[in-house]
Amino acid sequence: MGTLVEEIFSRKAGRQVSAGEIVMLDVDYIMSHDNTTPLAIKAFREIGKPVRFVDKIVIHFDHAYPAPNVQAAENQKKALAFIREQGIKNFFHQGVCHQVMIEEGFVTPGAVIIGGDSHTNTYGALGAFSTGFGSTEIGVAWSTGKAWFKVPATILIRLEGQTRPGIYSKDVMLMVAGMLGMDGGTYKSLEFAGSYIDALPVHARIVFANMSTEVGAKCGLIAPDQKTIDFLTNETKAQGPFELVKAVNPVYEKVITIDVSQIESQVACHPDVDNVKPLSAVAGMAIDQVFIGTCTNGRYEDLEIVASILKGKKVSPYTRTIITPASTVIYQKAMKNGLIDIFIEAGCTVNGVGCGACIGRHGGILAPGEKAFTTMNRNFIGRMGSAEAEIYLGSPAAAAATALEGKIADPRPYLEANHG
Amino acid sequence: MGKAWTFEDNLNTDEIIPARYNITIDPKELAKFVFCEVKPDYPKLVVAGDVVVGGNNFGCGSSREHAPIAIKGSGAKCVIAPSFARIFFRNAINIGLPILECREAADEIKEGDEVDVDLKTGQIYNLTSGKNYQAKPLPDFVLKIAAAGGIVNFLKEHDIEDLV
């Protein structure tokens, strides 16, 4: 009985739990990356107890990999020594941690996964409970296999209808973020449902779970369905059978219903994710850098949309256009299908996989006064380099159109009629 | 007793400590850059015992523990705010940075006010205005972690099951 998060937690706890309770749960996987692993190692060493379940530990090098400076190199050297010392087999440097977690099959419906990264919420799109922790608790979980949670109350967000052509899940999520505000989901579970979500392919659903973090939510969940099972079976290494965990007689703290049929392209403007405006309000603003990638919108289908807009054209010579595929699987597929050729011929810079410019340490750093238009999830001051730079967030299609014009541009004129 | 440093609503972890400085985990090193973009005087002038007074949703954004570690490393005695972002809340408790939820105090305390805090009782004293406040009590398991000085110290002596 209960909301999706109550159902997931109740199964794990072996008893009925409900919002407000504190529960101690066995976690299925404990994820961390090159940025958060060093502090987790420090906490783990100080606790002084051995690793409880080595196969639950998953470590990715993605934030600044290969290392762009000596300090990052030293941190990675230390982390690698720990990985070897502990015999951690789940070690990856094949792209953004959240994408690789899904591809490698760690994410399944009903699983409980914690990660040393705020966008760990991402796996909720597949019906897993997942949330971000600080490094110390990652070290704690290595030695205990457990974590405490306050069972969150749930806000149900019903998205009804279908979007117009050229409008993507990113546009819908940005609108939701603008409505809720940066603290509108704090401590809550957000459940995304409705006819729009039902019809949406899994790669596009991921945007909602991923960006639930930006409104403060503990998790962003979508009930798994046949689309989820097909995705897990065909596009990941996850092993079935998969359980279709769902809410049973749920009591929601709040229900928000949104008709998505009239939504326009949206842009989250400098300097907050909830400073959301219709793209038309900022169209024409000159842009110095377009960055396409990340755990939000660096997937194959995103790159496909970008390629359909850039094919046979040239990006503005004064706008650096950087494309960073989220994972090696995506990169290879893009290469085989000619997308990388299209990007290079259009004048884009195609970077190696990983978080890239999103974290402001390599792969496209902004100078003071520069403006970036990106497919990221976050536009905080200083995130991509200079604190005097500005970051605007939008869909991959809007990013591609912006790259062509060198200023924020509506993607719809560039899209074929059959695109949706 | 210390001086109050006040901050806006929705102060995010990049504003507490920009990602480019997270190349170290040394609290004193991190403290050199804490709040450097939103309040450049803070890292230069903060004195041990000063108090950080934030707005709503303090510490939103990344999961980086560098943010509370940098604040703790700067010598600040605690953070007072009307509400905290969830990962920052957990991180602060886990690393032993005291945090107090009190809307009235956060709204009324002004930059530079002399403030004293009794962490055990949650009493906040504004010596400049003469007004006192009571912060929201923390759950029992949080007090257990706080009493041990953080989760790492707690686990040296206890099993994690002892928390709840």
HADDOCK unambig.tbl for C-alpha pairs under 7 A between the chains (distance, minus, plus):
assign (segid A and resid 39 and name CA) (segid B and resid 25 and name CA) 6.81 0.50 0.50
assign (segid A and resid 43 and name CA) (segid B and resid 152 and name CA) 6.33 0.50 0.50
assign (segid A and resid 46 and name CA) (segid B and resid 152 and name CA) 6.73 0.50 0.50
assign (segid A and resid 47 and name CA) (segid B and resid 152 and name CA) 5.52 0.50 0.50
assign (segid A and resid 47 and name CA) (segid B and resid 155 and name CA) 6.21 0.50 0.50
assign (segid A and resid 47 and name CA) (segid B and resid 156 and name CA) 5.43 0.50 0.50
assign (segid A and resid 71 and name CA) (segid B and resid 23 and name CA) 5.88 0.50 0.50
assign (segid A and resid 72 and name CA) (segid B and resid 23 and name CA) 6.30 0.50 0.50
assign (segid A and resid 116 and name CA) (segid B and resid 63 and name CA) 6.53 0.50 0.50
assign (segid A and resid 117 and name CA) (segid B and resid 62 and name CA) 6.84 0.50 0.50
assign (segid A and resid 117 and name CA) (segid B and resid 63 and name CA) 5.22 0.50 0.50
assign (segid A and resid 118 and name CA) (segid B and resid 62 and name CA) 5.14 0.50 0.50
assign (segid A and resid 118 and name CA) (segid B and resid 63 and name CA) 4.68 0.50 0.50
assign (segid A and resid 132 and name CA) (segid B and resid 63 and name CA) 6.25 0.50 0.50
assign (segid A and resid 132 and name CA) (segid B and resid 87 and name CA) 6.87 0.50 0.50
assign (segid A and resid 133 and name CA) (segid B and resid 63 and name CA) 5.99 0.50 0.50
assign (segid A and resid 133 and name CA) (segid B and resid 87 and name CA) 6.01 0.50 0.50
assign (segid A and resid 134 and name CA) (segid B and resid 63 and name CA) 5.29 0.50 0.50
assign (segid A and resid 134 and name CA) (segid B and resid 64 and name CA) 6.00 0.50 0.50
assign (segid A and resid 134 and name CA) (segid B and resid 65 and name CA) 5.41 0.50 0.50
assign (segid A and resid 134 and name CA) (segid B and resid 87 and name CA) 6.77 0.50 0.50
assign (segid A and resid 134 and name CA) (segid B and resid 91 and name CA) 5.60 0.50 0.50
assign (segid A and resid 135 and name CA) (segid B and resid 65 and name CA) 6.42 0.50 0.50
assign (segid A and resid 136 and name CA) (segid B and resid 94 and name CA) 6.89 0.50 0.50
assign (segid A and resid 183 and name CA) (segid B and resid 57 and name CA) 5.98 0.50 0.50
assign (segid A and resid 186 and name CA) (segid B and resid 85 and name CA) 6.54 0.50 0.50
assign (segid A and resid 186 and name CA) (segid B and resid 86 and name CA) 6.63 0.50 0.50
assign (segid A and resid 187 and name CA) (segid B and resid 86 and name CA) 5.91 0.50 0.50
assign (segid A and resid 214 and name CA) (segid B and resid 61 and name CA) 6.89 0.50 0.50
assign (segid A and resid 216 and name CA) (segid B and resid 60 and name CA) 6.98 0.50 0.50
assign (segid A and resid 216 and name CA) (segid B and resid 85 and name CA) 6.41 0.50 0.50
assign (segid A and resid 216 and name CA) (segid B and resid 86 and name CA) 6.99 0.50 0.50
assign (segid A and resid 359 and name CA) (segid B and resid 19 and name CA) 6.80 0.50 0.50
assign (segid A and resid 360 and name CA) (segid B and resid 19 and name CA) 6.96 0.50 0.50
assign (segid A and resid 360 and name CA) (segid B and resid 20 and name CA) 6.73 0.50 0.50
assign (segid A and resid 361 and name CA) (segid B and resid 20 and name CA) 5.89 0.50 0.50
assign (segid A and resid 380 and name CA) (segid B and resid 14 and name CA) 6.81 0.50 0.50
assign (segid A and resid 382 and name CA) (segid B and resid 14 and name CA) 6.87 0.50 0.50
assign (segid A and resid 382 and name CA) (segid B and resid 18 and name CA) 6.61 0.50 0.50
assign (segid A and resid 383 and name CA) (segid B and resid 14 and name CA) 6.57 0.50 0.50
assign (segid A and resid 383 and name CA) (segid B and resid 19 and name CA) 6.96 0.50 0.50
